[in-house]
């Protein structure tokens, strides 16, 4: 049985994501298992739709099971996002990882991944301290620094470095480019869909089941989520912060970043203004957003260098339930179906603590604010109930 794993954000789940799942089915995938970002995403932003809603959209649109890629890895730079996702899929028992790519050149992506594995620092602290973007892009060789291709290189690099027995399948990206704002001939970018939602405009490009899930979240005041709804908390934190050794030691906050965020927060009246004032050629918007979030939630480089201690099951269908049962018997990683029940061990407790820290911000960023334990009451979505 061919079991294909996807590392994803589905922020939100749109027609391009459905296209990929359909292509995998046509290619013989009998199980499609997703490891999806939780309530924060890889650019250091809050997901526009809660994780349980996005997972439900994926399962009702063709995936078999969706597990959460936990915080902080879901909000980390590409290499740590990819490393945690690949590890999780391998531990669950998939045999193939699939990913979208602008170039869709498997041989060139593999070659770039092997160069990156050989040339680049491997710890979070080293990578955060060196700021080696130029070195990184040089390691890509003929691969252009497109977002999906960068992630593809990181997925393969993680497979090679961890010596995992995984095949891979490349699906060419269709429709709009990563940050394009147009409708992309029926396959828009997630950026375009989010922009419409945040502007209160009519959204587009979502499969029927995903649109129904989004409409339910909009009606309940759970979406669209935006840091703008909680920017007072962010500005207060960084105005009171000081660039001391403890804060600078947190992930992405070193090299003067913490001090810069503190200084700019004292002048800014919004989160967007904070990041605009703080941005430089060296400190990209995504780096600053991750630093702001990691600083507020206490994420260390050791947290990024670790690997997930457990996975929350977010959504599943009948076919996926059989896979989940097999993964539990496999026993390589703990699978949690009741978020309030945390496995034993220091690593699991730390992972849970960081998740609660993120949710303290996320629940304030919902249009209708929720209590901090809101997500601890959620059970996995089972297809047939939205």
N, C-alpha and C positions, 0 to 999 in steps of 0.2 A: 504494500500500500504506500503510495507516494504522499508524504506529509510535508507540506510547504509552510514555512514560517515567514511572516512579514513583520518588520519593525516599522512602526508608523506613529503618526500623530492624529490623523483624521480630524483636523481642526478647521472646519468640520469635514465630515465624510461627504465627498462630492463625486461627480460622475467619472472623473479620472480615476479615482480609487476603485469604483465599481468596474471600470474597464479593466484594470489590472487583475482584479479577482476573477473576472470572466475569462481573461486570457490564461490565467493559471489553470482554471477548470478545463479549458480547451486543451491545455498542455498535459492533462492527466492527473492533476492534483485531486486527491480524494479527501484529504483534510486540509483546510486552510486555517492556520493558527496565527493569531496576531498578538504581538506584544506592543501595546499602545501607550504612549505617554499618558501620565496621570493628569493632574490639574495644572501642571506647568509644562511648557514646551521648550524645544531646544534653543530657541533664541532668547531664553530668559523671560518670556512673556507668560501671562496666565492664559490657559486655554479658554477660548470664547464660549465653550459649552462644557458642562461638567463631564467628568470621565465616564460616569455610568450612562449618560445620554449618548455620548459619542460611541461607546461600545455597543449599545443597543442598535444604533444606526448601522454599524458594521455588520452585526449578525443578521439583521433583517434585510441586509443588502447582499448577503452571500458568504460572509465569513462563518466559520464553524465555532470558534471560541476566541475570546479576547481576554488577555491577561494584562494587568497594569505594569508598565515600565515605571518603577517607583522613582520618587524624588530622593536624591537630587540628580540622578543620572538622566532623567527625562528632560532636565533643563540645562544640562551640561554641554560643553563644546562637543563637536562631532565625534572625536575619538572616544570619549567616555560614554556618550550616548550610545554609540555603536557597540562598544565593547560590552556594556551591560546588556544590551538587547540581544546580541549574538549569544552571549553566555546563557541568558534566560531561555532562548529557543533551543539551544543544544541540551540544556538540562531537562527541558520538557520532553525532548525526544523527537524533534522534527529531523528530517533527513536532508532538507533543501531549504536554503534561504532565498527569497526572491526580493528584488528591489527594482525601483524605477531608475532610469538613467537617461540623461540627455544624449550621450554618445552611443550607448548600448553596445559598446565594444568590449566583450568579456576579456579578450586577451590583453588589451591595453589597460583595462582596469586592474587586472591581476598583476601585471608588471608594475604599475604604479603603486599598488598595495605592498608589493615585496620591497620596493625601494623605500617607501615610507617606513616600513617595519624595521629596515636596516639602518636608516639614517636619522630618524627622529627620536627625541627623548620619550620615554615611556611612562614617566610618572606625572601626575597632575601638577605637582609643585614645580617640577622642571619645566613643563610646557607653559605653565602660567607665568613663570619667571622670565623665560627666554623671549616670549612674544614672537616666536619664530614663524610668522605667517609667510614671509618670503621664502624661507628654507622649506616650509611645507609645500608651497606651490611649485617650487623647483623640483621637489621629489615626485610630483605628479607627471613629469615628463611631457608627453604629448596630450595628456588629459587637460582640458580647460577647466578652470575652477568654477564649474557650475554646481549649484547646491546639491542636486541629487547625485552627481558624479563624485563629489567630495565624500558624501555619506557612503556611496558604494565602495570607494577605496577604503574607507574606515571599516566597513563590514568585513571586507576581505582581509584587511590587515589583522583584524581581531581573530578571524578564523585561522590565519597562518600562525600568529604569535601564540595562540592558545592550543594549536595543533588539534583542532576540532574536526571530527569526521563529517563535515557538511559539504554537500554540493551547493551550487548556486545557479540561479536562473535570473537573467536580465530581461526586463521589460522596458522597451523604449517609451519614454514619456510622450504623451500626446497632448494636443491642445495648447493652452496658454503657457507661457513661460512662468518661472517661479514667482516673480513679483509683478507680472502683467496685471493690469487692472481691467482688461476687456473680458468678454465672455468666452473667448477661446473656442469658437465654433462648437459650443456645447460641452467643452471640457475646460472650464475656467480654472484659474489658480485659486488655492485656498485664500490667498491674500485678497483677491477680488471679492470673494464671497464674504469674508470678514469685514471688508470695508463697507459693503452694502449693509450688513447687519448693524454695524456700529453707527452708521449714518441714519439708521431708521428707514432705509430704502427697501424696496422689494428685492429679495434675494433670488438667486438663480443657480442653475447647474447642479442641483441636488437630486439624487434618485428619490422616487416617491416615498420609500420607507424612511430614508434619512430626513426628508422634508417633514414627514409626520412626527418624527422624534423631535426635530428642532421646534416645530410648532408647539408641541407639548411643553417643551422647556421654556419657550417664550411666554406661553400662557401662565406658567407657574411662577414667573419671575426669576428663573434660574439662568436666563440668558437674555442678551449677550453679556458675558462677563468681561469686564475691563478694569485695568488697574486704576483708571480714572475714578472709579467708584470708591477706591481705597487709597487715593493718592495722598490724602491728608496724613494717613498713618505712615506712608513711606517718607514723605517730606519731614515729618516730625522726627522719625528715627534718624535720618541722615543729618538733620540740623543739630541734633543732640550728640551725634556720634563724634568721636575724636579719632584721628589717625594714630592710634596707639599700637603697640606691638601685637596685642591680642586681636584687634580688628584687622590689622594688615595681614595677619597670619591666616585669615579665612580665605576660602577659595575665591580667586579672581580679584581679591581686594588689595593685593600687594602692589609694589612698584609705584606707590603714590595714588592708586585708584581710590582708596578709602578717603584720603585727604581731599581729593578732587570732588568726590561726591558730597562730602561734608560742606566744602566751600560753595559749590554750586547750588546745593539745596537751600543754603541760607539766602540765596538770591531768587530762587525759582518759586513760582506760584502754582506749578503743576508738574506732574511726572514727566510729561513730554518736554517741558521747558528744562527740567533738570537734565535729561539725557542730551538735549540739544546743546546746552551750555557746557556739559562735561565732555562731549565728544571731541576727539582729536584724531589725527592720522593714525596714531598708535593705538588709541582706545576706541574701538568701534562701538556702535550703538548696541550691538548684541552683547559684547563683552561687558559694557556698563550695566545693561539690564540684568545680566547674570550676577554681576558683582553686587548690585543693589539688592537682589533677591537673596543671594547667598549670605550677604552680610546680615540682613534682617532675620534670617532663619538659622544662622550659625553653622553653615556648611563649611567643613574643613577639607583640605586636600586629601586627608586620610579617608574621608567619606567617599570622595570621588574615586580613589584608588581601590576601594573595596568593591565587592560585587553584591548583587541583591541576595539577601538572606531568605526571602520568601516572595511569593507572587500572589497578588490578589486576583481572583477570578472575577471578571467584570460582567461577562455576557457569554451565553452558550446556546447552541441548538441541540437537537437530538444527536446528530452525528458527533458534535463536539463533546457531548457528555461522555461518550465512550472513550474519546481521546483523553479527557481529564481523568477518568478512572484509571486508564493505563499509565498516565503520567504520575498519578499518586502511587501506584504500585511500583513504578520505576524508582521513586524515592530520591531523586538527585537534587530536588529543591522542594521546599515546603509550599503547598498550595493552600491558600486561605480563602474560604468561602463566607466567613463571617468576619468582617474587618475589625470588630472589637476584640477578637480573640487573636492575640499575637503569639507566635511561637516562642519557645524558650531561647535564651541565649543573648549575649550582649549585642551581637550584630543585629539581631531582629529587633531588639528594644531600641537601638539607635535608629534603625530605619523607620520604625513607628514614630519615634519622637520627631524626626525631621518631617515626616508626613503630616503630623499634627501642626507643626510650625507653619508649613505651607498652607494648610487648610485654615489656619487662623487669619491669614491674609485673603485667601480665595473666597471664603464665605462672606467677607466684608465687601468683596468686589462684585458680588452678584447684584443684579438690579433690586431684588428683594433679599436683604441680608438674612443670613441663617446663623444658627448657633454653631460653635466651633466643632461640635461632635456630629454634625449633619451627615457626614459620609460614613461614620461608624455604624449608622443604622441601615446602610444599604446592603441588600442581598443581591447576588448576581441576577442579571436579567436573563430570563429564559424565553426563547423565541415564542411569540404568540401573545405576549403581554407587553404593551408599551406603557 
